[in-house]
Amino acid sequence: MTAATNKPISAAKPPAEDPFCYGWRIVRRDIGDGYFDEELVPLRLIDLLHPEEGDQVLCNYDHQRRVRYLADVFLARTAELRRLRGGA
């Protein structure tokens, strides 16, 4: 049997090898005289839990697989309730 290891996940910053692995956010900074500079800032793991409007979150195959799994579980767990209520 394989033992699971719990590695702490840093919410402070993304991994150094790929800072944009979670996605990015466009941040506008006032540089004076009515001009603004826009910068792409990598998202942190905590930003995925508390997104802001305009955040660009990347979805990869593993993410899509987990979302589909959770959707199937939720549908299966609520199938009896939907049947009793007369839903599809």
C-alpha positions as CSV (number, residue, x, y, z in Angstrom):
1,M,0.0,0.0,0.0
2,T,1.3,3.4,-0.9
3,A,1.4,6.0,1.8
4,A,0.0,9.5,0.9
5,T,2.3,12.4,1.6
6,N,0.9,15.8,2.5
7,K,3.1,18.5,1.0
8,P,2.3,22.0,2.2
9,I,1.1,24.2,-0.6
10,S,2.3,27.8,-0.5
11,A,-0.6,30.3,-1.0
12,A,1.9,33.2,-1.2
13,K,3.3,32.7,-4.7
14,P,3.2,30.4,-7.7
15,P,6.0,27.9,-8.5
16,A,9.2,29.5,-9.8
17,E,9.4,27.2,-12.8
18,D,6.0,28.4,-14.2
19,P,4.7,31.5,-12.4
20,F,1.6,31.7,-14.7
21,C,0.6,28.1,-14.1
22,Y,-2.6,29.1,-12.3
23,G,-3.4,32.1,-14.6
24,W,-2.9,35.8,-14.5
25,R,-4.5,39.1,-13.6
26,I,-4.0,42.5,-15.3
27,V,-3.0,45.2,-12.8
28,R,-3.2,48.9,-13.7
29,R,-0.8,51.2,-12.1
30,D,-1.0,55.0,-12.3
31,I,2.4,56.3,-13.6
32,G,1.3,60.0,-13.4
33,D,-0.1,62.6,-15.8
34,G,-3.1,60.5,-16.5
35,Y,-1.2,57.6,-17.9
36,F,-1.5,54.0,-16.7
37,D,0.8,51.0,-17.0
38,E,-0.7,47.5,-17.3
39,E,1.2,44.5,-16.0
40,L,0.4,40.8,-16.1
41,V,0.6,39.4,-12.6
42,P,0.7,35.7,-11.9
43,L,-2.2,34.3,-9.8
44,R,-1.4,32.6,-6.5
45,L,-3.2,29.5,-5.4
46,I,-5.3,31.5,-2.9
47,D,-6.5,33.7,-5.9
48,L,-8.3,30.7,-7.3
49,L,-10.4,30.5,-4.2
50,H,-11.0,34.3,-4.1
51,P,-11.0,35.4,-7.8
52,E,-11.4,39.0,-8.9
53,E,-13.2,40.2,-11.9
54,G,-11.0,39.8,-15.0
55,D,-8.8,37.1,-13.6
56,Q,-7.7,34.6,-16.3
57,V,-7.6,31.1,-14.8
58,L,-6.0,28.3,-16.8
59,C,-7.8,25.0,-17.0
60,N,-5.8,21.9,-18.0
61,Y,-6.8,18.3,-18.6
62,D,-6.4,17.4,-14.9
63,H,-8.7,20.3,-13.9
64,Q,-11.3,19.3,-16.4
65,R,-11.2,15.7,-15.3
66,R,-11.7,16.6,-11.7
67,V,-14.6,19.0,-12.5
68,R,-16.3,16.3,-14.5
69,Y,-15.8,13.8,-11.7
70,L,-17.3,16.2,-9.1
71,A,-20.2,17.0,-11.4
72,D,-21.0,13.2,-11.8
73,V,-20.8,12.7,-8.1
74,F,-23.1,15.6,-7.3
75,L,-25.6,14.4,-10.0
76,A,-25.5,10.8,-8.6
77,R,-26.0,12.0,-5.0
78,T,-28.9,14.1,-5.9
79,A,-30.6,11.8,-8.4
80,E,-33.0,10.4,-5.8
81,L,-34.0,13.9,-4.7
82,R,-34.7,14.9,-8.3
83,R,-36.7,11.8,-8.9
84,L,-38.9,12.4,-5.8
85,R,-39.5,16.0,-6.9
86,G,-40.6,14.9,-10.3
87,G,-37.5,16.3,-12.1
88,A,-35.6,14.7,-14.9
